[in-house]
Amino acid sequence: MELLAVEATGRGMAVLAAEEVAEAAGPAYWYGGPVAAAQLVGRLGFALLEPTDDWLAELPEEFTGRTVRTATVLDAWAIERPTFVKPPRDKSFPADVYADGSRLPADLDPATPVLLSDVVTFAAEYRLFLLDGQIVAGSRYAVFGRLDPQPLDRHGPIAAEIAEFVDRLVSAAWPALPSAVVVDVGQLLDPYSPGHRWAVVEANMAWFSHAYAADPARVLDVVLRAAGPREHVKPADLPFVRH
C-alpha cells in the first residue's frame, strides 16, 4: 500500500487513508478492503471491478489442473475428506485445506458461497496484474506455500512460460473477467511424471491484492482501472461492478 501511495503521489494524486476522508468527495479511486469500501463507495463514487464467484469453477480443467466447484458453507460443512476450501473473493475465513467440514468455522452464514477443490501442490505461485488481457506486472509470491516474493522479470524462461499460458487462458476465458484484474497462476506438480504444468490458482480484485515484488507503477495502472470513478467504467466491465 505504501509503495502504491508513493507512486500515486508522484503522479500528483492526493492520497488519503479511509479514516481521513470524512469530508472528502469524489471522484476517487480505491485501494483497500471491501468493508471500508462499502462505507465510502456512495459518497466517493468509485466502482469496484471483481471477477465472478464461479469464474474459476467454470474454467476447463486444462487451466485449473484440478476439479473446482462452487458450493456454500453448508455444503462445505458436509465434506468428509481433505478439501481445499476458500471464499471466492472476500476473506471471510482462511483459505486452507480442511480435513473435513467440522474444521471450518461454525459461525459462518450457511449460505456464504465457497469454492471447493482437490488438494494439489504448487511448487511456485505468481501474481499477475492484467489490463485488457495483457500482463502488465507480476511477481512470484510463494514457493511450496511459503511466502517468497521475487520480481517476475528475474525469471526469463519462467516469464515466457507464464506469458504463453496466459495467452491461452485469455483466448479461452477472457470475456468472463473484468478488464483490470489479478490472476494468480502456479507450477502444479504432477505426481505421476517429472516436471510441472501451469494452472490457475485463483482470480482476485486488483484493488484488494498485495503487489508483492511487482512494479508499483504498473500495479497502480491496473488498480486505477479496477477501482476508479463510476463514470469511467467501460460498458464491457459493467457486469463486473461490485454491488
Order of alpha helices (4+ residues) and beta strands (2+ residues): alpha-alpha-beta-alpha-alpha-beta-alpha-beta-beta-beta-beta-beta-beta-alpha-beta-beta-alpha-beta
